Amino acid sequence: MVRLKRQFKFLVVLAVALTANSSSAVTSHFEQISWDSEGSIFECRLSQMLPDHGQAVFYQEAGERQQFFLDTKTALLKAGKGSLVVMGPIWKPHSSVVNLGLIPVRQSKRPVSLGAKLSSRILAELQQGRQLVISRKPWYGGPKSIQLAISPINFQGVYHKYQDCVAGLLPVNFGQVEKSILLFKGSGETLSSRQKSQLDKVVIYAKADNEVKRFYIDGHTDSHGIRAENLELSKQRAELVASYLAAAGVEKTKLITRWHGERYPVVSNRTGKGRAKNRRVTIRLEKGPELKPEADQAAGQAMSAADQKPKSIAEVAAK
């Protein structure tokens, strides 16, 4: 009971101090408080300028969960634990204070970075018209903590714009589809529903991003069986993937298919698990300037032709 009374007393004192300090700080810059939302199908951003400090930012990238971070002009905050407090709006200075607990702070220009759960809680508080105050001691050892107040002023209208942006995000981002691996069973030459789902995500992103210029599709097998047959099997698998992508709407001129048979294992073929990882088709998306498709295809065919040459003793020994 004594401990609870002490904690309550601490919160009351904290509420009074924060209300006085943050209210005066925010009020003096009242006309500077504004929210801004910008984005695309690839990412969405909702931010508020923090006078003399930087920005408070809610950010969500396609295919990822939302996050919140502070983007400050200088690395003023000391590394350690900071406090996150919810307060009533500045026009209700005697409103109750809710302590959301301690949050990690780094000494950098992005001192605070919070995950989806806590950032969603912060948004919910702002929707209710409450402000948030992040407090942490300065790195140089000053007597007072630095307090950064995030205000709900002018929040609602811009927040709706941010919500619309998030609703229109692609299901995946470039990093999630830049490199894909499809694994095949035994001598399989068909695509499973799971593999088709993987390829569908690649297609969705590629159609939306005009900067994707090339798809390198490489077929591989394990070392079981005859080498020439493995080379042919890897070709069939690579062409199977290319055909699926083309049928789904990817321009054929962007597809570069190559096949290598058993030549490039990612792990040893001595075990069943190893062979399972080597029976694969990889798809790599590449951005950049447009290249002549004839040159790309010629390079792919030259590489595949090289795989038909007999292996050297060193290559055989390496297996």
Secondary structure, DSSP 8 states (H G I E B T S, - for coil): -HHHHHHHHHHHHHHHHHHHHHHHHHHHTGGG--EEEEE-SSEEEEEEEETTTEEEEEEEETTS--EEEEEESS--B-SEEEEEEEE--TT-TTS--EEEEEEEE-SSSS--EE-HHHHHHHHHHHHTT-EEEEEE-BTT--SS-EEEEE--TTHHHHHHHHHHHHHT--SS-HHHHSEEEEE--TT--S--HHHHHHHHHHHHHHHH-TTEEEEEEEE---S-S-HHHHHHHHHHHHHHHHHHHHHTT--GGGEEEEE-TTSS-SS-TTSHHHHHHHSEEEEEEEESS---HHHHHHHHHHHHHHTTS---HHHHHH-
